[in-house]
């Protein structure tokens, strides 16, 4: 999550559990996905605190860290995942942009710095 936050501030992330057919029971699957959700929520809280002090958009996790459950053998869960991904994509603020404005601003800043002789 930190790598994604550093590389794409404000990115949206979706958690997907595949191979649910390999988990012994529904209870075990619930335990595992709840553990992941707790870890994700704790990390998100940390990233949001850091984001507030740095004016950088925080990472966004769809469904509050609740994982989509996919059975890769039967396809159960795929339709719900597909529908949610389409909805998420259409809701993104830069969906209709060819190139996100943040990338264009970054490109311009790098070009300006290079013109001033800055090296890294």
Long-range contacts (C-beta under 8 A, 24 or more apart in sequence): 1-40, 1-43, 1-44, 1-47, 1-59, 2-43, 2-47, 4-59, 5-47, 5-58, 5-59, 9-51, 9-56, 9-57, 9-58, 9-59, 9-102, 10-56, 10-57, 10-58, 10-59, 10-60, 11-59, 11-60, 12-59, 12-60, 12-61, 12-62, 12-88, 12-92, 13-59, 13-60, 13-61, 13-62, 14-61, 14-62, 14-63, 14-68, 14-81, 14-84, 14-85, 14-88, 15-40, 15-61, 15-62, 15-63, 15-65, 15-66, 15-67, 15-68, 16-67, 16-68, 16-70, 16-81, 17-67, 17-68, 17-69, 17-70, 18-70, 18-72, 19-70, 19-71, 19-72, 20-69, 20-70, 20-71, 20-76, 20-77, 21-71, 21-72, 21-73, 21-74, 29-69, 33-66, 33-67, 33-69, 36-65, 36-67, 37-64, 37-65, 37-66, 37-67, 38-65, 40-65, 41-65, 62-88
